[in-house]
Amino acid sequence: MAVFQLGTVIKNRREELGITQEDLADGICSVPTLSRIENGERMPTKDHFEMFMQRLGYSAMSLDFFTDKQDFQTYELKFKVRQEFVSGNYALAGKYMRVLESALENPTKIDRQFILLHDALINKSKYTNGERLEQLEAAIQLTCPKFKSGVIPRVLSYDEIILLNNIAICHNARGDTAQAIEILTALKEYFDHHVISVEEALRTQPMILYNLSKYLGLSGRYDECIEICDLGIRIARTTGRCPLLGETLFNRAWALLQRNRTEDREVAKRALKDAIYFSCAIDNQKILKTMQDFYEESFGESISV
């Protein structure tokens, strides 16, 4: 009964969104395998089910069972790697990564993608930017084989979105800002036109909009930069999820000053003050001093917080 129910959930959602079996299965499994899952003839693996659910716009849903001890251990280690990385404990995240790699006797494509992605993120000093880009592209091609030609698939999981965001960052770091903008613009449009869990979107969308606005500004495309900043600011204020609100306000103020229209200077001053006060409120010392220095340089006065 559980097999039939899971397959039906996948099939009904896929048909509701007008997604073909080829698009949903691409890079995850064969189309005949997906067809058997949808028809209740085969049970999806835990990894496959999570990828299907993410590509279908749901949150990172997982099955409430594990096929064996190895499956449970893998799940727990991945969770620990993510938690320590997000918390900035890179040494401990790396330790759990090594345990994970040792524990995986027959890693799946999803396992290998996870390892390649998080190794590139955790061990930044280990690789040159070119090596990191090569590794991230190898990771995305495990489940998005068409990406080699620069084509972003119709449906993406959240890990795939994170991978593409970091690929764009690497392109910018090597001086190819146009390619970075192309990738981030495609991701921005993906959020615009696909049904995505709000919870999951808020983990990735603010970072994509922030990076896109920054690279547009650096390319002298100030109007577009300001438009993207306005979108990111609106989302942050509407949802109350504001991890990058200060940086996005700063990007907006910088672009306004660079555009240098008559009305821009006062608007930029207000945006920069908002950025400084917000960054102070959340104790973001990493960017606060830079903002204060830029304010004094731009307006000839200091600002206390």
C-alpha positions as CSV (number, residue, x, y, z in Angstrom):
1,M,0.0,0.0,0.0
2,A,2.8,2.4,0.9
3,V,4.4,1.8,-2.6
4,F,1.2,2.7,-4.3
5,Q,0.7,5.9,-2.2
6,L,4.2,7.2,-2.8
7,G,4.0,6.6,-6.5
8,T,0.7,8.3,-6.7
9,V,1.9,11.4,-4.8
10,I,4.7,11.7,-7.3
11,K,2.6,11.1,-10.4
12,N,-0.3,13.4,-9.3
13,R,2.0,16.3,-8.5
14,R,4.0,15.9,-11.7
15,E,0.9,15.9,-13.8
16,E,-0.5,18.8,-11.9
17,L,2.6,20.9,-12.7
18,G,2.7,19.7,-16.3
19,I,6.2,18.1,-15.9
20,T,7.1,15.2,-18.1
21,Q,8.6,12.0,-16.7
22,E,11.7,12.7,-18.8
23,D,12.2,16.1,-17.0
24,L,11.5,14.8,-13.5
25,A,13.7,11.7,-13.9
26,D,16.6,13.5,-15.7
27,G,19.8,12.8,-13.8
28,I,18.1,10.9,-11.0
29,C,16.9,7.6,-12.6
30,S,15.7,6.2,-15.9
31,V,12.2,7.0,-17.2
32,P,11.2,3.3,-17.0
33,T,12.2,3.3,-13.3
34,L,10.1,6.4,-12.6
35,S,7.2,4.9,-14.4
36,R,7.4,1.8,-12.3
37,I,7.5,3.9,-9.1
38,E,4.5,5.9,-10.2
39,N,2.6,2.7,-11.1
40,G,3.3,1.2,-7.7
41,E,5.6,-1.5,-9.0
42,R,8.7,-0.2,-7.3
43,M,9.6,1.6,-4.1
44,P,11.7,4.8,-4.6
45,T,14.9,5.0,-2.6
46,K,15.1,7.7,0.1
47,D,17.5,9.8,-2.1
48,H,15.3,9.5,-5.1
49,F,12.1,10.4,-3.2
50,E,13.6,13.5,-1.7
51,M,14.9,14.7,-5.1
52,F,11.6,14.1,-6.7
53,M,9.8,16.0,-4.0
54,Q,12.2,19.0,-4.2
55,R,11.9,19.1,-8.0
56,L,8.1,19.1,-7.6
57,G,8.2,22.2,-5.4
58,Y,7.8,20.6,-2.0
59,S,10.0,21.1,1.0
60,A,12.8,18.7,1.6
61,M,10.4,15.9,2.5
62,S,11.9,12.6,3.6
63,L,10.6,9.1,4.2
64,D,10.0,8.2,7.8
65,F,11.9,4.9,7.5
66,F,15.4,3.7,6.6
67,T,16.0,0.6,4.5
68,D,18.9,-0.5,6.7
69,K,21.6,0.7,9.2
70,Q,23.7,2.1,6.4
71,D,20.9,4.3,5.2
72,F,20.3,5.7,8.7
73,Q,24.0,6.3,9.2
74,T,24.3,8.2,5.9
75,Y,21.3,10.3,6.7
76,E,22.7,11.2,10.2
77,L,26.1,12.1,8.9
78,K,24.8,14.3,6.1
79,F,22.7,16.1,8.6
80,K,25.7,16.7,10.8
81,V,27.8,18.0,7.9
82,R,25.1,20.5,6.9
83,Q,24.5,21.7,10.5
84,E,28.2,22.3,11.2
85,F,28.8,24.0,7.9
86,V,25.9,26.4,8.3
87,S,27.2,27.1,11.9
88,G,30.6,27.9,10.5
89,N,32.3,25.0,12.2
90,Y,34.2,23.9,9.1
91,A,36.7,21.7,10.9
92,L,34.0,19.6,12.5
93,A,32.0,19.6,9.2
94,G,35.1,18.2,7.5
95,K,35.5,15.6,10.2
96,Y,32.0,14.3,9.6
97,M,32.6,14.4,5.8
98,R,35.6,12.1,6.2
99,V,33.5,9.7,8.3
100,L,30.7,9.8,5.7
101,E,33.1,9.0,2.9
102,S,34.5,6.1,4.8
103,A,31.1,4.8,5.7
104,L,29.7,4.8,2.1
105,E,30.5,1.4,0.6
106,N,28.5,2.0,-2.6
107,P,27.7,5.7,-2.8
108,T,24.8,6.8,-5.0
109,K,24.9,9.7,-7.4
110,I,23.2,11.8,-4.8
111,D,25.8,10.8,-2.2
112,R,28.7,11.7,-4.6
113,Q,27.0,15.0,-5.4
114,F,26.7,15.8,-1.7
115,I,30.3,15.0,-1.0
116,L,31.7,17.0,-4.0
117,L,29.5,20.1,-3.1
118,H,30.3,20.2,0.6
119,D,34.0,19.4,0.1
120,A,34.3,22.4,-2.3
121,L,32.4,24.6,0.3
122,I,34.2,23.4,3.4
123,N,37.8,23.1,2.1
124,K,38.1,26.4,0.2
125,S,41.8,26.7,0.8
126,K,42.4,23.2,-0.6
127,Y,41.5,24.2,-4.2
128,T,42.2,27.0,-6.6
129,N,39.1,28.7,-8.0
130,G,39.4,26.8,-11.2
131,E,39.7,23.5,-9.4
132,R,36.6,24.3,-7.3
133,L,34.6,25.3,-10.4
134,E,35.6,22.0,-12.1
135,Q,34.5,20.0,-9.0
136,L,31.2,21.9,-8.7
137,E,30.5,21.3,-12.4
138,A,31.2,17.6,-12.0
139,A,28.8,17.5,-9.1
140,I,25.9,19.2,-11.0
141,Q,26.4,17.0,-14.0
142,L,25.8,13.9,-11.9
143,T,22.1,14.9,-11.8
144,C,21.9,17.6,-14.5
145,P,23.9,16.1,-17.4
146,K,22.6,18.7,-19.8
147,F,24.3,21.5,-17.8
148,K,27.5,21.0,-19.7
149,S,26.0,22.8,-22.7
150,G,24.9,25.6,-20.4
151,V,21.2,24.5,-20.3
152,I,19.6,24.7,-16.8
153,P,16.9,21.9,-16.5
154,R,13.2,22.7,-16.2
155,V,13.1,21.3,-12.7
156,L,15.7,21.5,-9.9
157,S,16.3,20.2,-6.4
158,Y,17.5,22.6,-3.7
159,D,21.0,21.1,-3.6
160,E,21.1,21.7,-7.4
161,I,20.2,25.3,-6.9
162,I,22.9,25.7,-4.3
163,L,25.4,24.1,-6.7
164,L,24.5,26.5,-9.5
165,N,24.7,29.5,-7.2
166,N,28.3,28.5,-6.2
167,I,29.2,27.8,-9.8
168,A,28.2,31.3,-10.6
169,I,30.3,32.6,-7.8
170,C,33.3,30.7,-9.2
171,H,32.7,32.2,-12.7
172,N,32.7,35.7,-11.2
173,A,35.9,35.0,-9.3
174,R,37.7,34.0,-12.4
175,G,36.6,37.2,-14.2
176,D,33.7,35.8,-16.2
177,T,31.0,37.9,-14.6
178,A,28.7,37.7,-17.7
179,Q,28.5,33.9,-17.2
180,A,27.8,34.3,-13.5
181,I,24.9,36.8,-14.3
182,E,23.5,34.4,-16.9
183,I,23.3,31.5,-14.4
184,L,21.9,33.6,-11.6
185,T,19.3,35.2,-13.9
186,A,18.2,31.8,-15.0
187,L,17.8,30.8,-11.3
188,K,16.0,34.0,-10.5
189,E,13.5,33.2,-13.4
190,Y,13.2,29.7,-12.0
191,F,11.9,31.1,-8.7
192,D,9.6,33.4,-10.7
193,H,8.0,30.6,-12.7
194,H,8.0,27.4,-10.7
195,V,6.0,26.2,-7.7
196,I,8.6,26.1,-4.8
197,S,8.2,25.6,-1.1
198,V,8.4,29.0,0.6
199,E,10.4,27.5,3.4
200,E,13.0,26.1,0.9
201,A,12.9,29.2,-1.3
202,L,13.9,31.4,1.6
203,R,17.0,29.3,2.2
204,T,18.4,30.0,-1.3
205,Q,16.5,32.9,-3.1
206,P,17.9,35.8,-1.0
207,M,21.5,34.6,-1.7
208,I,20.8,34.3,-5.4
209,L,19.2,37.8,-5.6
210,Y,22.1,39.3,-3.5
211,N,24.8,37.8,-5.8
212,L,22.9,38.7,-8.9
213,S,22.5,42.4,-7.8
214,K,26.2,42.5,-6.9
215,Y,27.4,41.2,-10.2
216,L,25.0,43.4,-12.2
217,G,26.3,46.5,-10.3
218,L,29.9,45.5,-10.9
219,S,29.0,45.2,-14.6
220,G,27.7,48.8,-14.6
221,R,24.1,47.6,-15.0
222,Y,22.8,49.9,-12.2
223,D,19.1,50.0,-13.1
224,E,18.9,46.2,-13.1
225,C,21.0,46.0,-10.0
226,I,18.6,48.3,-8.1
227,E,15.5,46.4,-9.5
228,I,16.9,43.1,-8.1
229,C,17.8,44.7,-4.8
230,D,14.3,46.1,-4.5
231,L,12.9,42.5,-5.0
232,G,15.2,41.1,-2.4
233,I,14.4,43.8,0.1
234,R,10.6,43.3,-0.5
235,I,10.9,39.6,0.0
236,A,12.9,40.1,3.3
237,R,10.4,42.6,4.7
238,T,7.4,40.6,3.7
239,T,8.6,37.3,5.1
240,G,10.6,38.5,8.0
241,R,13.6,36.3,6.8
242,C,16.4,38.9,6.5
243,P,19.8,37.2,6.7
244,L,21.1,39.3,3.7
245,L,18.9,42.4,4.1
246,G,21.8,44.6,5.2
247,E,24.1,43.6,2.4
248,T,21.2,44.0,-0.2
249,L,20.5,47.5,1.1
250,F,24.2,48.3,0.8
251,N,24.2,47.0,-2.8
252,R,21.2,49.3,-3.6
253,A,22.9,52.3,-2.0
254,W,26.1,51.7,-3.9
255,A,24.3,51.3,-7.2
256,L,22.3,54.5,-6.7
257,L,25.5,56.5,-6.0
258,Q,27.1,55.0,-9.1
259,R,24.1,55.8,-11.3
260,N,24.4,59.4,-10.0
261,R,21.1,60.8,-10.9
262,T,19.9,64.0,-9.2
263,E,17.4,62.2,-7.0
264,D,19.6,59.2,-6.2
265,R,21.9,60.7,-3.6
266,E,19.3,61.2,-0.8
267,V,17.7,57.8,-1.5
268,A,21.1,56.2,-1.4
269,K,21.8,57.9,1.9
270,R,18.6,56.5,3.5
271,A,19.3,53.0,2.1
272,L,22.8,53.0,3.5
273,K,21.7,54.2,6.9
274,D,19.1,51.4,6.9
275,A,21.8,48.9,6.0
276,I,24.1,50.1,8.8
277,Y,21.4,50.1,11.5
278,F,20.1,46.7,10.5
279,S,23.6,45.2,10.4
280,C,24.3,46.7,13.8
281,A,21.0,45.2,15.1
282,I,21.9,41.7,14.1
283,D,25.6,42.3,15.1
284,N,27.0,41.7,11.6
285,Q,30.5,43.0,12.4
286,K,31.9,41.5,9.2
287,I,30.2,44.1,7.0
288,L,29.4,46.9,9.4
289,K,32.8,48.7,9.4
290,T,32.8,48.6,5.5
291,M,29.4,50.2,5.4
292,Q,30.4,52.9,7.9
293,D,33.6,53.7,6.0
294,F,31.6,53.9,2.7
295,Y,29.0,56.2,4.3
296,E,31.7,58.6,5.6
297,E,33.6,58.5,2.3
298,S,30.4,59.2,0.3
299,F,28.7,61.8,2.4
300,G,31.5,63.4,4.3
301,E,30.1,62.6,7.8
302,S,30.3,59.8,10.2
303,I,27.4,57.7,11.4
304,S,27.3,56.3,15.0
305,V,25.5,53.1,15.9
